[in-house]
Structure formats: C-alpha cells, structure tokens
Amino acid sequence: MIKILFVCHGNICRSTMCESVMTHLVNKENLTDQFQISSAATSREEIGNPPHYGTVNKLRAVGIPVVPHHAIQMIKSDYQTYDYLIGMDTANIRNMTRIAGGDRDQKIYKLLSFTGSGRDIADPWYTGNFDETYQDVLEGCQSFLQYLKEALFGNPSAQK
C-alpha cells in the first residue's frame, strides 16, 4: 500500500483539495485498495476546521466528492508513516522538512514537480482563485498518479 500525505499551510484549501482529487482519481482507476491518502497542515491555525467553502464548492462543481476531513497538523512521526509527503509550495517544503527533522529518505516533494515544474500552487486563501488552484491540483495529482502507477507496476522509467 502506498501512503500519501498532502500538506499545505492550514489544511483547509490546497491539501484537502488534493486529498479529495487524488482519492477520486485512484477510485476511477480501481486502485483504492493500493493507496492510503490523507492531508495535514504545517501550522496550527486551522486545526479542527473543515475544508474551506471555496474548496468544497469547487470540488462539488466539478463532480468530485469531498473527503470528510478536519484540519490536523503534520507531526514528526508522519515521516515514518507515509511513503510520500507532498507539499504545495516552497514554504510548505521548508516547514515539512523542519517538522520531519530532515528528509533523509527523500520522501518530501512539491506536487508540481511531478509535472516537470518547480512552480508553487498559489494559496486560494489569499488569492481567492479556487479555479486556478484546482487546475494546478488536478494537473499535479494526475502526473503524480501516473508516476506512482509506473513505480507500482514496475516500469523502469519511473524515476524521481
């Protein structure tokens, strides 16, 4: 089983959107039993809160079920629990690495790196643009899933 933790600053916008989108994509591929997908925050600001209404509205508009969730904070032991810890932006990556005490096993990635981009996913909490965030999340999750399927099914072209 591949264990994935999506991480953003507050765990109410981008990472929860990723959790729902990736769960949806995995379900469509009939791979549900091969994945454990969750999300967390690097901060404590939104702990216990449900997904942002902008995330919920965008996912509903595109027909993706919202995974039931309340914000939690990433903790050091998550590094051992998860195979992949996926951040949304450079600040997330820096904070995730700090929380984990380093990245000795090279498990921490920025989501859009799987698309060949080093670009950050803009935080819609600040931009208000959930459409743009959704497009980035969808592209990132699709590319990440392709990467994982190649790795899962033994394709030697699957490389970091």
VENPEDA-V869541 format. One line per field, one symbol per residue. psi: psi as a letter, one per 20 degrees, with the letter a starting at -180 (. if undefined). Layout:
psi: ???
This chain:
psi: ppppoppagikieghhggggggggggghjljgijqppaqrqirjhjpiqrqqhhggggghhjkpppppqpprpprgihhhgqhpoorhrghggghghggikalhjlipqpgihiijqjqqoqoihhhjnhgggggggggghgggggghggggjkoiioq.
